[in-house]
Amino acid sequence: MASTISKVNFELQSDLMATQRRDIPLADPNLSNPFNANYLVDGEWVTINDDYKLVRAADITQAAGTPAPKPGASNAMPLFAEKGRYDVQANAEKKTPCIYMGPFEADTRIYDDTLNGGITAVGQNLKVAVISINVSGTPKKFSGLIRRADNDTDPIVGVVTRLPAKNGGKLRFRKPINIG
Amino acid sequence: MSVPARVINELFTTKIASAEGREKAAEYGGSYIRDRLREVSFARKIIPPQQVTRADCQRSVNHDTLVKIVDIEPKSRAMTLTFRGQPTARFIRGERAEVAFFTISSELFQKTEQELLAYEMPITKIIEENSVKDIQEIEDREFTLHIEAAVQALQQEANGGNVVALNWSNINAGSVVEFSVIKGELARNAGVNDATVRPLQRPDIVRLYKSLDGNRMRAEVNLITEVDWDDILQWTVEDFGDRLQSETTVDGYKYNLLLGRSYVRTIKTDILRPGNVYCFTKPDFFGKFYVLNNTKFYIDKIANNIMFQAWEDIAMAVINIAAVRKLELYSADASTLDADSLRSNFVPVAEDALGAVNNRVDQGLKFPQVVSY
């Protein structure tokens, strides 16, 4: 089942206070513009670059299924800001909140459950990769979650706790520790 | 004065945010060495903030954040006509701009109750007071980044939509237009593109005013660092006349106006870097600064862990980018092109670099060096 993009694509199912959020400047401030071709959405997986700025963990210029390159993939974290938030656009450096540390459970629409063997069972591991989701009938790439097969060497960023088919199309996962 | 640890503990039990706690803490002020001067916001002097409420703001249907929509004056004009003629029509449409809200917060300060006993100064009170100014520092940093973006955007437009390096080389080659950013006279004749800040001269100020006054607007206020301000004290009798020269030699320049315009001086040279002088119109022509929530202070104690934090919710925007101009007293390029790789000398330092300290006590550098045993 393919995912869909909505206004809200990432919802915590666990206590917010158990996490630590950080506002970090975007390496490309233009991505905070909701009309930018490569706008960011909540639930996309980002990482920090050498300048301590946020970049997508997976390179969306690559084909769907391309995993996030190491070592940044180990540090991948979900964006906690919906597309085009005013408070992100308001600050000069476009600092954007992400869930920087701490365990959590969340529902996300930023996944592809068909790639890499597909997300088929609770308990499967997840990794960050380029995914493609139709937005208004046009395929658009995001940095999202796909299955991490047992023989993969890519970092684990979460574990499936509820399948999309039984969760209104949203993938529920648990991120027990920060580094997979 | 030595402060008993018991008093500090008592301040926490009575919650330091209370008036009683504040008064008690104030009694013990001055028993410590200050690291640096802290200054209130210069942005607030240039655009006085207006308090707004939730009712003044608009929500989004896509997310849970707020903007205030500001109307822009509509275009209009008049025309000459014959007795039989009629005017051209204008279907009225006023532009509107969104000014978005965001939060500025202090750090979340934490300390255990036991370790607090090791302090004889009211450290929490000091941090609380400094937090307000720290927050205003970030206001100033945001403001500076916004006004810099504004002058650079207009400068780009004046150069045919291209970002062109504004440095000594290009000025001498005639390959750049100085419109919203101009170089000082000494920088224009520097003979090299470098980061050296040249002294501010009287004709520089006049040119800065003229860059704004020539566009149906009027320069009303300057923003200048104390470092550049000190150059004014070196102006000669030809600049000042003998009466002012005598006065300035003794008292410094003590008037509220400089060449007929007011000015705001700042010691925050890590935010407004020396060599950058801005001038602005009145706020009505320039931008908006809204305060949705004034500074709030939160303090809590969980078991023996004490934590506190301060924050405010504000919005600020340069809406009319033509209402600000900049004078650069150095010859290198400060545009986003960074043609001379010296731009980091001219723009505000990183947010997390603002907390740097002046003293070297942590490295044992104080004199005489006394060792306890």
Boltz contact constraints between the chains, C-beta under 6 A:
constraints:
  - contact:
      token1: [A, 7]
      token2: [B, 62]
      max_distance: 6.0
  - contact:
      token1: [A, 82]
      token2: [B, 63]
      max_distance: 6.0
  - contact:
      token1: [A, 85]
      token2: [B, 63]
      max_distance: 6.0
  - contact:
      token1: [A, 85]
      token2: [B, 65]
      max_distance: 6.0
  - contact:
      token1: [A, 86]
      token2: [B, 65]
      max_distance: 6.0
  - contact:
      token1: [A, 86]
      token2: [B, 67]
      max_distance: 6.0
  - contact:
      token1: [A, 86]
      token2: [B, 100]
      max_distance: 6.0
  - contact:
      token1: [A, 87]
      token2: [B, 65]
      max_distance: 6.0
  - contact:
      token1: [A, 87]
      token2: [B, 102]
      max_distance: 6.0
  - contact:
      token1: [A, 89]
      token2: [B, 100]
      max_distance: 6.0
  - contact:
      token1: [A, 90]
      token2: [B, 100]
      max_distance: 6.0
  - contact:
      token1: [A, 90]
      token2: [B, 102]
      max_distance: 6.0
  - contact:
      token1: [A, 91]
      token2: [B, 102]
      max_distance: 6.0
  - contact:
      token1: [A, 92]
      token2: [B, 142]
      max_distance: 6.0
  - contact:
      token1: [A, 92]
      token2: [B, 145]
      max_distance: 6.0
  - contact:
      token1: [A, 92]
      token2: [B, 146]
      max_distance: 6.0
